[in-house]
Structure formats: C-alpha cells, structure tokens
Amino acid sequence: MPWIEAQEGVEIVGIEHYAITDTDVTTQLTKLKAVKPDFVLGAHYKSQTGMIGRQAHQVGLETTIVNNC
C-alpha cells in the first residue's frame, strides 16, 4: 500500500489477512487493537461488514473502520 504511506502523516502500523470463508476474525482484530491505530482501512467484502463490526466491538477495538471496496 505505498499510495497510502505516501500521504502526509500516515503510517501503516499493521496488516492482517483473512479468507472470505472465515467467520471469526477476532485474532486479527485483537492484533490491530494492540497497535492502537487511528483507523482501520479494510478491503473486506460488503457481506462481512456486520461481522467485522460486531467482532471489533467484542474485542474492544474502538476506532473507525473504513471499507475501501
């Protein structure tokens, strides 16, 4: 994601992956929570938006999650 790193004041602090068939992404979200991001930029499927939002809340990830798809 060099295009995002080139933006002034933006630093990538973590990258996590998951498969379209995954139903639990709490491990990835917990890792992201640990690095205290200002926001999470996701490239997730629209059908998974609710799941990711619920699980982010469950693990206490309190930041904006943006889907760029």
LUMDRENBA-674532 format. One record per residue: residue in one letter; x, y, z of N, C-alpha, C, CB in turn; chain. Coordinates in steps of 0.05 Angstrom, whole numbers. Each point is the difference from the previous one (the first is absolute). Glycine has a CB too. Layout:
N
<node type="a" n_x="X" n_y="Y" n_z="Z" ca_x="X" ca_y="Y" ca_z="Z" c_x="X" c_y="Y" c_z="Z" cb_x="X" cb_y="Y" cb_z="Z" mol="A"/>
...
//
This chain:
69
<node type="m" n_x="16" n_y="-24" n_z="0" ca_x="-16" ca_y="24" ca_z="0" c_x="17" c_y="25" c_z="0" cb_x="-35" cb_y="-25" cb_z="24" mol="A"/>
<node type="p" n_x="53" n_y="28" n_z="-42" ca_x="18" ca_y="23" ca_z="-1" c_x="-16" c_y="26" c_z="-4" cb_x="36" cb_y="-28" cb_z="-17" mol="A"/>
<node type="w" n_x="-59" n_y="27" n_z="3" ca_x="-15" ca_y="24" ca_z="-5" c_x="-10" c_y="12" c_z="26" cb_x="-14" cb_y="-18" cb_z="-45" mol="A"/>
<node type="i" n_x="7" n_y="2" n_z="64" ca_x="-10" ca_y="11" ca_z="26" c_x="24" c_y="9" c_z="17" cb_x="-40" cb_y="-31" cb_z="-2" mol="A"/>
<node type="e" n_x="62" n_y="18" n_z="1" ca_x="23" ca_y="8" ca_z="15" c_x="11" c_y="27" c_z="-9" cb_x="12" cb_y="-47" cb_z="8" mol="A"/>
<node type="a" n_x="-17" n_y="54" n_z="-34" ca_x="9" ca_y="25" ca_z="-10" c_x="-16" c_y="24" c_z="10" cb_x="15" cb_y="-25" cb_z="-41" mol="A"/>
<node type="q" n_x="-38" n_y="20" n_z="53" ca_x="-16" ca_y="21" ca_z="10" c_x="13" c_y="12" c_z="25" cb_x="-42" cb_y="-22" cb_z="-18" mol="A"/>
<node type="e" n_x="41" n_y="47" n_z="20" ca_x="13" ca_y="14" ca_z="23" c_x="-12" c_y="-9" c_z="26" cb_x="9" cb_y="39" cb_z="-29" mol="A"/>
<node type="g" n_x="8" n_y="-47" n_z="47" ca_x="-8" ca_y="-8" ca_z="27" c_x="-12" c_y="-28" c_z="3" cb_x="-8" cb_y="47" cb_z="6" mol="A"/>
<node type="v" n_x="10" n_y="-63" n_z="-27" ca_x="-12" ca_y="-27" ca_z="1" c_x="23" c_y="-20" c_z="3" cb_x="-39" cb_y="14" cb_z="-29" mol="A"/>
<node type="e" n_x="36" n_y="-31" n_z="49" ca_x="19" ca_y="-22" ca_z="4" c_x="-16" c_y="-26" c_z="3" cb_x="33" cb_y="31" cb_z="23" mol="A"/>
<node type="i" n_x="-26" n_y="-51" n_z="-38" ca_x="-13" ca_y="-26" ca_z="2" c_x="12" c_y="-14" c_z="24" cb_x="-8" cb_y="-3" cb_z="-50" mol="A"/>
<node type="v" n_x="-9" n_y="-4" n_z="69" ca_x="9" ca_y="-12" ca_z="25" c_x="-7" c_y="-30" c_z="2" cb_x="-5" cb_y="44" cb_z="22" mol="A"/>
<node type="g" n_x="-10" n_y="-54" n_z="-41" ca_x="-7" ca_y="-29" ca_z="0" c_x="-14" c_y="-8" c_z="-25" cb_x="-2" cb_y="1" cb_z="49" mol="A"/>
<node type="i" n_x="6" n_y="-25" n_z="-57" ca_x="-14" ca_y="-12" ca_z="-23" c_x="-9" c_y="-28" c_z="8" cb_x="26" cb_y="28" cb_z="-34" mol="A"/>
<node type="e" n_x="-52" n_y="-33" n_z="31" ca_x="-11" ca_y="-26" ca_z="7" c_x="-16" c_y="-10" c_z="-24" cb_x="-2" cb_y="12" cb_z="49" mol="A"/>
<node type="h" n_x="0" n_y="-39" n_z="-51" ca_x="-14" ca_y="-12" ca_z="-22" c_x="-20" c_y="-20" c_z="11" cb_x="40" cb_y="6" cb_z="-30" mol="A"/>
<node type="y" n_x="-61" n_y="-12" n_z="14" ca_x="-19" ca_y="-21" ca_z="6" c_x="-12" c_y="-10" c_z="-26" cb_x="-10" cb_y="19" cb_z="46" mol="A"/>
<node type="a" n_x="-2" n_y="-43" n_z="-45" ca_x="-12" ca_y="-11" ca_z="-24" c_x="-30" c_y="7" c_z="-1" cb_x="34" cb_y="-38" cb_z="1" mol="A"/>
<node type="i" n_x="-45" n_y="38" n_z="-25" ca_x="-28" ca_y="6" ca_z="-3" c_x="-18" c_y="-19" c_z="16" cb_x="10" cb_y="19" cb_z="-46" mol="A"/>
<node type="t" n_x="0" n_y="-43" n_z="50" ca_x="-16" ca_y="-20" ca_z="15" c_x="3" c_y="2" c_z="30" cb_x="5" cb_y="-30" cb_z="-39" mol="A"/>
<node type="d" n_x="12" n_y="47" n_z="49" ca_x="4" ca_y="3" ca_z="29" c_x="-25" c_y="12" c_z="13" cb_x="50" cb_y="5" cb_z="-7" mol="A"/>
<node type="t" n_x="-56" n_y="-16" n_z="30" ca_x="-23" ca_y="11" ca_z="16" c_x="10" c_y="12" c_z="26" cb_x="-30" cb_y="-34" cb_z="-21" mol="A"/>
<node type="d" n_x="55" n_y="32" n_z="26" ca_x="12" ca_y="11" ca_z="25" c_x="26" c_y="14" c_z="-7" cb_x="-21" cb_y="-37" cb_z="28" mol="A"/>
<node type="v" n_x="21" n_y="64" n_z="-24" ca_x="24" ca_y="16" ca_z="-5" c_x="9" c_y="14" c_z="25" cb_x="-15" cb_y="6" cb_z="-48" mol="A"/>
<node type="t" n_x="7" n_y="-17" n_z="71" ca_x="8" ca_y="13" ca_z="25" c_x="30" c_y="0" c_z="5" cb_x="-44" cb_y="-14" cb_z="18" mol="A"/>
<node type="t" n_x="58" n_y="-7" n_z="-28" ca_x="29" ca_y="0" ca_z="3" c_x="12" c_y="24" c_z="-14" cb_x="0" cb_y="-51" cb_z="4" mol="A"/>
<node type="q" n_x="-8" n_y="55" n_z="-29" ca_x="11" ca_y="22" ca_z="-16" c_x="-8" c_y="27" c_z="13" cb_x="-3" cb_y="-28" cb_z="-42" mol="A"/>
<node type="l" n_x="-22" n_y="30" n_z="51" ca_x="-8" ca_y="25" ca_z="12" c_x="14" c_y="6" c_z="26" cb_x="-44" cb_y="-6" cb_z="-22" mol="A"/>
<node type="t" n_x="49" n_y="-15" n_z="37" ca_x="15" ca_y="4" ca_z="25" c_x="28" c_y="10" c_z="-5" cb_x="-28" cb_y="-37" cb_z="21" mol="A"/>
<node type="k" n_x="41" n_y="26" n_z="-42" ca_x="27" ca_y="9" ca_z="-7" c_x="-1" c_y="29" c_z="-8" cb_x="12" cb_y="-46" cb_z="-15" mol="A"/>
<node type="l" n_x="-32" n_y="54" n_z="-1" ca_x="-3" ca_y="28" ca_z="-8" c_x="-5" c_y="18" c_z="25" cb_x="-17" cb_y="-14" cb_z="-45" mol="A"/>
<node type="k" n_x="1" n_y="5" n_z="63" ca_x="-6" ca_y="16" ca_z="24" c_x="26" c_y="5" c_z="15" cb_x="-46" cb_y="-20" cb_z="3" mol="A"/>
<node type="a" n_x="64" n_y="1" n_z="-2" ca_x="25" ca_y="2" ca_z="16" c_x="18" c_y="23" c_z="-11" cb_x="-3" cb_y="-49" cb_z="10" mol="A"/>
<node type="v" n_x="1" n_y="55" n_z="-35" ca_x="17" ca_y="21" ca_z="-11" c_x="-14" c_y="28" c_z="0" cb_x="22" cb_y="-35" cb_z="-29" mol="A"/>
<node type="k" n_x="-46" n_y="36" n_z="40" ca_x="-15" ca_y="25" ca_z="4" c_x="-1" c_y="17" c_z="-25" cb_x="14" cb_y="-1" cb_z="47" mol="A"/>
<node type="p" n_x="-26" n_y="-9" n_z="-69" ca_x="-2" ca_y="15" ca_z="-24" c_x="-19" c_y="24" c_z="2" cb_x="11" cb_y="-42" cb_z="-26" mol="A"/>
<node type="d" n_x="-6" n_y="63" n_z="11" ca_x="-19" ca_y="22" ca_z="-2" c_x="-25" c_y="-8" c_z="-15" cb_x="38" cb_y="33" cb_z="1" mol="A"/>
<node type="f" n_x="-34" n_y="-51" n_z="-20" ca_x="-23" ca_y="-12" ca_z="-15" c_x="9" c_y="-26" c_z="-13" cb_x="-19" cb_y="46" cb_z="-9" mol="A"/>
<node type="v" n_x="0" n_y="-62" n_z="0" ca_x="6" ca_y="-25" ca_z="-14" c_x="-11" c_y="3" c_z="-28" cb_x="-1" cb_y="-28" cb_z="44" mol="A"/>
<node type="l" n_x="18" n_y="24" n_z="-63" ca_x="-8" ca_y="0" ca_z="-29" c_x="-3" c_y="-29" c_z="-8" cb_x="23" cb_y="45" cb_z="-10" mol="A"/>
<node type="g" n_x="-47" n_y="-53" n_z="4" ca_x="-4" ca_y="-28" ca_z="-7" c_x="-7" c_y="-3" c_z="-29" cb_x="-15" cb_y="-9" cb_z="46" mol="A"/>
<node type="a" n_x="22" n_y="-13" n_z="-57" ca_x="-8" ca_y="-8" ca_z="-27" c_x="-17" c_y="-25" c_z="3" cb_x="42" cb_y="21" cb_z="-22" mol="A"/>
<node type="h" n_x="-64" n_y="-19" n_z="37" ca_x="-16" ca_y="-23" ca_z="5" c_x="-25" c_y="0" c_z="-17" cb_x="18" cb_y="-1" cb_z="47" mol="A"/>
<node type="y" n_x="-29" n_y="-23" n_z="-49" ca_x="-25" ca_y="-3" ca_z="-15" c_x="-23" c_y="13" c_z="15" cb_x="18" cb_y="-43" cb_z="-20" mol="A"/>
<node type="k" n_x="-35" n_y="56" n_z="5" ca_x="-23" ca_y="15" ca_z="12" c_x="-17" c_y="-19" c_z="17" cb_x="0" cb_y="32" cb_z="-38" mol="A"/>
<node type="s" n_x="-2" n_y="-57" n_z="31" ca_x="-16" ca_y="-19" ca_z="16" c_x="13" c_y="-5" c_z="27" cb_x="-16" cb_y="-21" cb_z="-43" mol="A"/>
<node type="q" n_x="41" n_y="28" n_z="47" ca_x="14" ca_y="-5" ca_z="25" c_x="2" c_y="24" c_z="18" cb_x="26" cb_y="-35" cb_z="-24" mol="A"/>
<node type="t" n_x="-37" n_y="57" n_z="15" ca_x="2" ca_y="25" ca_z="15" c_x="-12" c_y="-2" c_z="28" cb_x="-2" cb_y="25" cb_z="-43" mol="A"/>
<node type="g" n_x="-22" n_y="-37" n_z="44" ca_x="-13" ca_y="-3" ca_z="26" c_x="16" c_y="-18" c_z="19" cb_x="-44" cb_y="6" cb_z="-22" mol="A"/>
<node type="m" n_x="54" n_y="-28" n_z="12" ca_x="16" ca_y="-19" ca_z="16" c_x="24" c_y="14" c_z="11" cb_x="-16" cb_y="-39" cb_z="-28" mol="A"/>
<node type="i" n_x="30" n_y="54" n_z="11" ca_x="25" ca_y="14" ca_z="9" c_x="-7" c_y="21" c_z="20" cb_x="21" cb_y="-9" cb_z="-44" mol="A"/>
<node type="g" n_x="-42" n_y="24" n_z="40" ca_x="-8" ca_y="20" ca_z="20" c_x="-7" c_y="-12" c_z="27" cb_x="-17" cb_y="28" cb_z="-38" mol="A"/>
<node type="r" n_x="1" n_y="-50" n_z="38" ca_x="-7" ca_y="-13" ca_z="25" c_x="24" c_y="-10" c_z="14" cb_x="-44" cb_y="-13" cb_z="-19" mol="A"/>
<node type="q" n_x="62" n_y="-1" n_z="5" ca_x="23" ca_y="-11" ca_z="12" c_x="20" c_y="21" c_z="9" cb_x="-6" cb_y="-41" cb_z="-28" mol="A"/>
<node type="a" n_x="8" n_y="63" n_z="14" ca_x="17" ca_y="22" ca_z="9" c_x="-11" c_y="11" c_z="27" cb_x="11" cb_y="12" cb_z="-48" mol="A"/>
<node type="h" n_x="-37" n_y="-10" n_z="50" ca_x="-12" ca_y="9" ca_z="26" c_x="6" c_y="-20" c_z="22" cb_x="-36" cb_y="24" cb_z="-26" mol="A"/>
<node type="q" n_x="34" n_y="-50" n_z="19" ca_x="4" ca_y="-21" ca_z="20" c_x="29" c_y="1" c_z="12" cb_x="-34" cb_y="-28" cb_z="-24" mol="A"/>
<node type="v" n_x="53" n_y="34" n_z="7" ca_x="28" ca_y="0" ca_z="9" c_x="8" c_y="28" c_z="11" cb_x="11" cb_y="-36" cb_z="-33" mol="A"/>
<node type="g" n_x="-29" n_y="55" n_z="31" ca_x="6" ca_y="27" ca_z="11" c_x="16" c_y="17" c_z="-19" cb_x="-1" cb_y="-20" cb_z="44" mol="A"/>
<node type="l" n_x="0" n_y="15" n_z="-70" ca_x="14" ca_y="17" ca_z="-20" c_x="-18" c_y="24" c_z="-5" cb_x="24" cb_y="-40" cb_z="-21" mol="A"/>
<node type="e" n_x="-17" n_y="62" n_z="33" ca_x="-16" ca_y="24" ca_z="-2" c_x="13" c_y="21" c_z="-18" cb_x="-18" cb_y="-9" cb_z="45" mol="A"/>
<node type="t" n_x="15" n_y="4" n_z="-71" ca_x="11" ca_y="18" ca_z="-20" c_x="-17" c_y="-1" c_z="-24" cb_x="47" cb_y="-5" cb_z="18" mol="A"/>
<node type="t" n_x="-44" n_y="23" n_z="-37" ca_x="-15" ca_y="0" ca_z="-24" c_x="10" c_y="-22" c_z="-19" cb_x="-9" cb_y="50" cb_z="5" mol="A"/>
<node type="i" n_x="-10" n_y="-65" n_z="-16" ca_x="7" ca_y="-21" ca_z="-20" c_x="-11" c_y="8" c_z="-26" cb_x="1" cb_y="-36" cb_z="35" mol="A"/>
<node type="v" n_x="16" n_y="40" n_z="-55" ca_x="-8" ca_y="9" ca_z="-27" c_x="3" c_y="-23" c_z="-19" cb_x="13" cb_y="48" cb_z="10" mol="A"/>
<node type="n" n_x="-33" n_y="-54" n_z="-26" ca_x="2" ca_y="-20" ca_z="-21" c_x="5" c_y="14" c_z="-26" cb_x="-31" cb_y="-32" cb_z="25" mol="A"/>
<node type="n" n_x="53" n_y="25" n_z="-39" ca_x="6" ca_y="13" ca_z="-25" c_x="-9" c_y="-16" c_z="-24" cb_x="39" cb_y="21" cb_z="22" mol="A"/>
<node type="c" n_x="-56" n_y="-41" n_z="-19" ca_x="-10" ca_y="-16" ca_z="-23" c_x="-26" c_y="11" c_z="-9" cb_x="23" cb_y="-40" cb_z="17" mol="A"/>
//
